[in-house]
Amino acid sequence: MLTAHFFSHRFAYIFAVSFITLLVARSASSENPPQAWRPPNGAPVAPISTTDPQKPTAQTTLQQASASSTAGKPISRLPNDHKQVWREYDISPYTSRVDTDGAPPQQAIVDWILRDTGYASWHSDVVAVLSGTPRSLRVYHTPEMQQAVAHIVDRYVSSASKTYMYGLHIYTIGHPDWRTRAQRLLHSVPVQSEGVEAWLVAREDAMLLREELSRRSDYQNHGSPKLLVPNGQNTIVNFNREHPYIKSHLAPESTPGAQDSNVAELTEGIVVEVNPLMSLDGTTVDAMIKCQLDQVEKLVSIKLRSPPGTNRGKPWYNIDVPQRVSCEFHERFRWPKNKVLLISLGVVPRPVPHFSITKTIKLPIPKSPPRADLLLFVEHKGDAVDADTADGSGPGTTQDFRGRY
């Protein structure tokens, strides 16, 4: 009886100790994070997080709110760390009179300001604004830049109703040795473009030089239009044509309408852009001149095998791979209006169509496409109403010479 009572008390004591130990262990595990499992090599492995990945933490929410508020924070004034000032220029006397065929007339002023002051001046650490409307030009920049802008605006507004006439002559000479006889008439001017030369020539000497060049057997005149250009606006002259060729890899009749889709066109010839701006005193012409020359040297014919049941049973058909060459020139010049500007692009592809000669005539046909020295004569001829037309030709208005040489 005593033994049973002893064992009963001992079992109760052991059960109480075990229960207290279990409660202490659970309390410790709730206060301290679980320890990472450590493999035999000793490198601990982090426990799996129980945080919901879709729910942002407090730190992430704070960062997102801070970035959003900074990006949309309004400002009460423009930064003027470089003493920038805001000015508005009235350009309506110019924009209300110039005819630009639907193009925004104020864009010419904006483009010339960027060209004259440099694009980097408006995209640097200096906070700047340049915006134009048909009535005003809004500028935010340093006082020095405001002076430069005001000078350009004055050049436009002072000649608001002026439309000038310019003569443009485009010649090619087979050999550049024409310089030998013309050397005494030419006065060189600096040019930045590689391979390009430019000279100033007196008007009388320019007429004599053009007459002498026309006597050469390798001379060709590609056009001499009279350009009516509003002061500061851009004028484009085209002397080009379309050259058809077969481009598609699809065999004829392989798909509906494939024969028509195989034929494409390449543009070859010359495009000249002139953008002149008169000085305030009316004695100097400031002009941007751009020339784009494209020539199709030849079409390389390639034979392709026709798929079965196409091309009317013919096993082969031809396509053309064009061999082209291009030359581009873009330069700014300033010269007295009583002088003639002469530009030589050097020996470049001749902007003329290729003439086919029958094989029965044995002539020395050149193996390479034609090349020649391309010359541009640019001449200011005065106001449109009283332009000098001593040569007997009236002012022309056609400026698109597509398909004509």
Residue pairs with C-beta under 8 A, 6 or more apart in sequence:
33 47
34 47
36 44
36 45
36 46
36 47
37 44
37 45
37 47
38 44
38 45
39 45
51 57
56 64
78 84
78 86
78 127
78 129
78 140
79 127
80 127
81 126
81 127
82 126
82 127
82 142
83 142
83 143
84 126
84 127
84 128
84 140
84 141
84 142
85 140
85 141
85 142
85 143
85 146
86 129
86 138
86 139
86 140
87 138
87 139
87 140
87 146
87 149
87 150
88 136
88 137
88 138
88 139
89 136
89 137
89 139
89 149
89 150
89 153
90 135
90 136
90 157
91 106
91 109
91 132
91 135
91 136
91 137
91 153
91 156
91 157
92 134
92 135
92 136
93 157
93 160
94 105
94 109
94 156
94 157
94 160
94 232
95 105
95 106
95 134
95 135
96 134
97 160
97 161
98 105
98 160
98 230
98 231
98 233
99 230
100 108
100 230
100 233
104 132
104 134
105 134
105 233
106 132
106 133
106 134
106 137
107 132
108 156
108 232
108 233
108 234
108 275
109 132
109 137
109 152
109 153
109 156
109 232
110 130
110 132
110 137
112 152
112 156
112 232
112 275
112 277
113 130
113 148
113 149
113 152
114 122
114 130
115 288
115 332
116 148
116 152
117 145
117 148
117 149
121 128
121 141
121 145
122 128
122 130
122 141
126 141
126 142
127 140
128 140
128 141
128 145
129 138
129 139
129 140
129 141
130 137
130 138
130 139
130 140
130 141
131 137
131 138
132 138
137 149
137 153
139 145
139 146
139 149
141 149
151 280
154 280
155 231
155 232
155 277
155 278
155 279
155 280
156 231
156 232
156 277
158 280
159 231
159 232
159 278
159 282
160 231
162 230
162 231
162 278
162 383
163 228
163 229
163 230
163 231
163 383
163 384
164 228
164 229
164 231
164 276
164 278
164 380
164 381
164 382
164 383
164 384
164 387
165 226
165 227
165 228
165 229
165 380
165 381
165 382
165 383
165 384
165 387
165 395
166 226
166 227
166 229
166 235
166 274
166 276
166 378
166 379
166 380
166 381
167 224
167 226
167 227
167 377
167 378
167 379
167 381
168 223
168 224
168 225
168 226
168 227
168 237
168 272
168 274
168 376
168 377
168 378
168 379
169 210
169 221
169 223
169 224
169 375
169 376
169 377
169 379
170 221
170 222
170 223
170 224
170 239
170 270
170 272
170 374
170 375
170 376
171 210
171 213
171 219
171 220
171 221
171 222
171 374
171 375
171 377
172 219
172 220
172 222
172 350
172 351
172 352
172 372
172 373
172 374
172 375
173 213
173 216
173 218
173 219
173 372
173 373
173 375
174 216
174 217
174 218
174 219
174 372
174 373
175 218
175 373
176 344
176 346
176 347
176 373
178 213
178 216
178 373
179 186
181 212
182 209
182 212
185 201
185 202
185 205
185 208
185 209
186 199
186 200
186 201
186 342
187 199
187 200
187 201
188 197
188 198
188 199
189 198
189 199
189 200
189 333
189 335
189 341
190 198
191 197
191 198
191 331
191 343
192 331
193 329
193 330
193 331
195 345
195 346
196 329
196 331
196 343
196 344
196 345
196 346
197 343
197 344
197 346
198 331
198 333
198 341
198 342
198 343
198 344
199 341
199 342
200 335
200 336
200 339
200 340
200 341
200 342
201 209
201 339
201 340
201 341
201 342
202 339
202 340
203 338
203 339
203 340
203 379
206 340
206 342
206 377
206 379
209 342
210 377
213 219
213 375
214 221
218 372
220 350
220 352
220 372
222 239
222 270
222 351
222 352
222 405
223 237
223 239
223 401
223 404
223 405
225 237
225 396
225 398
225 399
225 401
226 381
226 387
226 393
226 394
226 395
226 396
227 235
227 237
227 274
227 399
228 384
228 395
228 397
229 235
229 274
229 276
231 276
231 277
231 278
232 275
232 276
232 277
233 275
234 273
234 274
234 275
235 273
235 274
235 275
235 399
236 271
236 272
236 273
236 399
237 271
237 272
237 273
237 274
237 399
237 400
237 401
238 269
238 270
238 271
238 399
238 400
238 401
238 402
239 269
239 270
239 271
239 272
239 351
239 401
239 402
239 404
239 405
240 267
240 268
240 269
240 270
240 271
240 294
240 351
240 401
240 402
240 403
241 267
241 268
241 269
241 353
241 402
241 403
241 404
241 405
242 265
242 266
242 267
242 402
242 403
243 265
243 266
243 267
243 268
243 296
244 263
244 264
244 265
244 266
245 263
245 264
245 265
245 266
245 299
245 320
245 322
246 262
246 263
246 264
246 318
246 319
246 320
247 262
247 263
247 264
247 319
247 320
248 258
248 261
248 262
248 319
249 304
249 319
250 258
250 261
250 262
251 258
251 304
251 306
251 307
251 310
251 311
251 317
252 258
252 259
252 262
252 310
252 311
252 312
252 317
253 259
253 310
253 311
253 312
254 306
254 307
254 310
254 311
262 319
266 294
266 296
266 322
266 324
267 294
268 294
268 295
268 296
268 324
268 351
268 353
269 293
269 294
269 351
269 402
269 405
270 291
270 292
270 293
270 294
270 351
270 374
271 291
271 292
272 289
272 290
272 291
272 376
273 288
273 289
273 290
273 291
274 287
274 288
274 289
274 378
275 287
275 288
275 289
276 285
276 286
276 287
276 380
277 285
277 286
277 287
278 284
278 285
278 286
278 337
279 285
279 286
282 337
283 336
283 337
284 334
284 335
284 336
284 337
285 334
285 335
285 336
285 337
285 380
286 332
286 333
286 334
287 332
287 333
287 334
287 341
287 378
288 330
288 331
288 332
289 329
289 330
289 331
289 332
289 333
289 343
289 376
289 378
290 328
290 329
290 330
290 331
291 327
291 328
291 329
291 330
291 345
291 374
291 376
292 326
292 327
292 328
292 329
293 326
293 327
293 328
293 345
293 348
293 349
293 351
293 374
294 324
294 325
294 326
294 349
294 351
295 324
295 325
295 326
295 349
295 350
295 351
295 369
296 322
296 323
296 324
296 354
297 323
297 324
297 325
297 349
297 368
297 369
298 322
298 323
298 369
299 320
299 321
299 322
299 323
300 320
300 321
300 322
300 323
301 318
301 319
301 320
301 321
302 318
302 319
302 320
302 321
303 316
303 317
303 318
304 316
304 317
304 318
304 319
305 315
305 316
306 314
306 315
306 316
306 317
311 317
325 349
325 369
327 345
327 348
327 349
329 343
329 345
331 343
333 341
333 343
333 378
335 341
337 380
338 380
340 377
340 378
340 379
341 376
341 377
341 378
341 379
342 375
342 376
342 377
342 378
343 375
343 376
343 378
344 373
344 374
344 375
344 376
345 373
345 374
345 375
345 376
346 373
346 374
347 371
347 372
347 373
348 371
348 372
348 373
348 374
349 369
349 370
349 371
350 369
350 370
350 371
350 372
350 374
351 374
351 405
352 370
352 405
353 405
354 369
354 370
357 363
357 365
381 387
381 388
381 389
382 388
384 395
387 395
389 395
